[in-house]
Amino acid sequence: MRHQHFSQGEEHHDHSSGQHGFDPASQTRHTSMLEAINDCEVVICGGMGQGAYASIAATGKKIFMVNHLNINQTLDTFLKCDLKNSENLVH
């Protein structure tokens, strides 16, 4: 699957509440995102917000957040069971 943002064109996210990604509008976007990856067991990405992370984790999918820029290298590392999760990429 290609990289895709599930936003409605927002330019700025309000992080002041400390609960970014848990508001009703975000949860609606997360539902749409989860429908798109329903048949996936693993999600590999370059980072995501706290709300999206919580929504995906709640489904039981394995999440890997990586700094790798090369998808072929990343998938090769995953297939060798050597891919490391960088949880510091949750924002």
Backbone as CSV, one residue per row, in Angstrom:
resi,resn,N_x,N_y,N_z,CA_x,CA_y,CA_z,C_x,C_y,C_z
1,MET,0.841,-1.173,0.000,0.000,0.000,0.000,0.888,1.237,0.000
2,ARG,0.506,2.217,-0.749,1.232,3.483,-0.807,1.032,4.274,0.470
3,HIS,1.940,5.191,0.694,1.819,6.122,1.804,0.599,6.995,1.571
4,GLN,-0.202,7.196,2.589,-1.401,8.008,2.448,-1.694,8.692,3.760
5,HIS,-2.090,9.961,3.663,-2.544,10.682,4.841,-4.056,10.607,4.878
6,PHE,-4.601,10.431,6.044,-6.048,10.353,6.207,-6.541,11.618,6.882
7,SER,-6.186,12.756,6.302,-6.584,14.037,6.888,-7.555,14.744,5.965
8,GLN,-8.129,15.777,6.475,-9.068,16.576,5.724,-8.445,17.903,5.296
9,GLY,-7.135,17.930,5.119,-6.454,19.112,4.645,-6.043,20.079,5.726
10,GLU,-6.019,19.641,6.986,-5.610,20.537,8.051,-4.145,20.904,7.871
11,GLU,-3.824,22.145,8.124,-2.443,22.596,8.028,-1.751,22.534,9.376
12,HIS,-2.511,22.608,10.469,-1.923,22.642,11.803,-2.780,21.808,12.735
13,HIS,-2.136,21.077,13.607,-2.835,20.288,14.615,-2.620,20.947,15.964
14,ASP,-3.657,21.015,16.760,-3.555,21.593,18.093,-3.056,20.543,19.066
15,HIS,-1.849,20.753,19.594,-1.251,19.821,20.547,-1.388,20.319,21.983
16,SER,-2.094,21.403,22.204,-2.136,22.014,23.530,-2.841,21.166,24.568
17,SER,-3.782,20.338,24.159,-4.534,19.533,25.127,-3.763,18.313,25.595
18,GLY,-2.714,17.945,24.869,-1.976,16.739,25.208,-2.669,15.468,24.731
19,GLN,-3.812,15.593,24.117,-4.584,14.441,23.658,-4.771,14.479,22.149
20,HIS,-3.747,14.901,21.430,-3.823,14.992,19.979,-4.227,13.650,19.375
21,GLY,-5.211,13.702,18.492,-5.627,12.505,17.786,-6.729,11.705,18.452
22,PHE,-7.263,12.204,19.555,-8.318,11.477,20.267,-9.675,12.176,20.169
23,ASP,-9.728,13.298,19.464,-10.982,14.031,19.305,-11.881,13.287,18.303
24,PRO,-13.165,13.593,18.282,-14.093,12.868,17.400,-13.709,12.922,15.913
25,ALA,-13.241,14.063,15.426,-12.863,14.162,14.011,-11.682,13.240,13.702
26,SER,-10.720,13.203,14.599,-9.570,12.316,14.405,-10.000,10.862,14.438
27,GLN,-10.889,10.524,15.349,-11.345,9.142,15.441,-12.086,8.721,14.179
28,THR,-12.799,9.641,13.550,-13.458,9.345,12.275,-12.423,9.045,11.204
29,ARG,-11.353,9.829,11.148,-10.276,9.577,10.188,-9.596,8.237,10.485
30,HIS,-9.412,7.935,11.768,-8.774,6.662,12.133,-9.632,5.480,11.702
31,THR,-10.936,5.611,11.827,-11.841,4.548,11.383,-11.673,4.306,9.892
32,SER,-11.581,5.391,9.115,-11.361,5.284,7.674,-10.028,4.618,7.377
33,MET,-8.992,5.000,8.123,-7.664,4.422,7.962,-7.700,2.929,8.269
34,LEU,-8.356,2.559,9.353,-8.415,1.154,9.753,-9.164,0.306,8.731
35,GLU,-10.174,0.878,8.095,-10.878,0.150,7.043,-9.940,-0.146,5.879
36,ALA,-9.052,0.804,5.563,-8.120,0.630,4.446,-7.070,-0.442,4.733
37,ILE,-6.755,-0.663,6.010,-5.718,-1.647,6.366,-6.307,-2.839,7.111
38,ASN,-7.584,-3.051,6.956,-8.292,-4.104,7.675,-7.655,-5.480,7.514
39,ASP,-7.175,-5.797,6.312,-6.626,-7.121,6.062,-5.130,-7.229,6.367
40,CYS,-4.547,-6.186,6.924,-3.115,-6.193,7.263,-2.905,-6.699,8.685
41,GLU,-1.823,-7.413,8.890,-1.443,-7.851,10.226,-0.355,-6.965,10.804
42,VAL,0.410,-6.311,9.921,1.552,-5.496,10.305,1.442,-4.143,9.625
43,VAL,1.790,-3.092,10.362,1.839,-1.736,9.816,3.270,-1.240,9.993
44,ILE,3.896,-0.852,8.882,5.243,-0.292,8.909,5.136,1.135,8.403
45,CYS,5.603,2.089,9.212,5.455,3.492,8.830,6.611,4.320,9.378
46,GLY,6.667,5.557,8.942,7.721,6.466,9.368,7.345,7.281,10.584
47,GLY,6.232,7.015,11.185,5.772,7.729,12.372,4.282,7.996,12.277
48,MET,3.687,8.364,13.378,2.253,8.679,13.404,1.913,9.363,14.711
49,GLY,0.733,9.913,14.761,0.254,10.568,15.968,-0.191,9.567,17.017
50,GLN,-0.324,10.054,18.235,-0.700,9.206,19.367,-2.058,8.549,19.174
51,GLY,-3.010,9.296,18.660,-4.354,8.751,18.463,-4.378,7.644,17.421
52,ALA,-3.673,7.861,16.303,-3.601,6.835,15.255,-2.903,5.593,15.789
53,TYR,-1.826,5.795,16.532,-1.091,4.666,17.111,-2.014,3.858,18.028
54,ALA,-2.740,4.544,18.892,-3.648,3.860,19.822,-4.738,3.108,19.067
55,SER,-5.276,3.721,18.011,-6.334,3.081,17.231,-5.833,1.815,16.551
56,ILE,-4.649,1.878,15.965,-4.089,0.700,15.288,-3.722,-0.368,16.313
57,ALA,-3.083,0.027,17.391,-2.675,-0.932,18.420,-3.882,-1.664,19.000
58,ALA,-5.000,-0.976,19.128,-6.209,-1.591,19.690,-6.739,-2.723,18.818
59,THR,-6.362,-2.745,17.542,-6.821,-3.815,16.648,-5.950,-5.061,16.762
60,GLY,-4.826,-4.948,17.462,-3.920,-6.075,17.604,-2.882,-6.172,16.501
61,LYS,-2.883,-5.208,15.584,-1.877,-5.211,14.524,-0.508,-4.894,15.105
62,LYS,0.522,-5.482,14.569,1.899,-5.197,14.973,2.328,-3.925,14.260
63,ILE,2.877,-2.973,15.013,3.276,-1.686,14.450,4.790,-1.546,14.521
64,PHE,5.392,-1.187,13.392,6.806,-0.856,13.325,6.925,0.556,12.796
65,MET,7.516,1.427,13.583,7.815,2.778,13.122,9.313,2.832,12.894
66,VAL,9.705,3.257,11.704,11.111,3.162,11.302,11.614,4.483,10.733
67,ASN,12.918,4.662,10.796,13.580,5.815,10.205,14.090,5.509,8.799
68,HIS,13.942,4.290,8.344,14.462,3.870,7.038,13.719,4.610,5.933
69,LEU,14.460,5.049,4.949,13.837,5.735,3.825,13.648,4.820,2.622
70,ASN,14.343,3.711,2.600,14.278,2.801,1.480,13.314,1.657,1.805
71,ILE,12.176,1.609,1.105,11.155,0.618,1.411,11.654,-0.803,1.173
72,ASN,12.463,-1.014,0.130,12.974,-2.360,-0.137,13.882,-2.831,0.985
73,GLN,14.740,-1.955,1.472,15.623,-2.299,2.589,14.803,-2.575,3.847
74,THR,13.795,-1.746,4.077,12.934,-1.922,5.245,12.213,-3.257,5.196
75,LEU,11.629,-3.588,4.057,10.915,-4.865,3.930,11.864,-6.050,4.032
76,ASP,13.051,-5.933,3.469,14.042,-6.994,3.581,14.404,-7.237,5.050
77,THR,14.599,-6.149,5.783,14.914,-6.251,7.215,13.747,-6.875,7.972
78,PHE,12.518,-6.489,7.634,11.336,-7.074,8.267,11.255,-8.578,7.995
79,LEU,11.451,-8.956,6.742,11.359,-10.372,6.373,12.434,-11.216,7.040
80,LYS,13.535,-10.597,7.420,14.600,-11.291,8.147,14.341,-11.276,9.657
81,CYS,13.158,-10.773,10.061,12.767,-10.664,11.473,13.761,-9.824,12.269
82,ASP,14.313,-8.801,11.637,15.313,-7.969,12.280,14.911,-6.495,12.321
83,LEU,13.661,-6.185,11.990,13.208,-4.796,11.984,12.932,-4.338,13.414
84,LYS,13.458,-3.203,13.775,13.290,-2.651,15.119,12.276,-1.517,15.090
85,ASN,11.442,-1.471,16.098,10.430,-0.430,16.230,11.027,0.769,16.944
86,SER,10.838,1.950,16.374,11.297,3.197,16.996,10.081,3.942,17.544
87,GLU,9.664,3.593,18.756,8.459,4.196,19.327,8.590,5.697,19.538
88,ASN,9.817,6.219,19.467,10.005,7.661,19.609,9.423,8.410,18.415
89,LEU,8.955,7.713,17.388,8.360,8.358,16.236,6.859,8.603,16.415
90,VAL,6.321,8.275,17.581,4.931,8.628,17.897,4.949,10.070,18.369
91,HIS,4.137,10.893,17.768,4.113,12.310,18.147,2.702,12.752,18.475
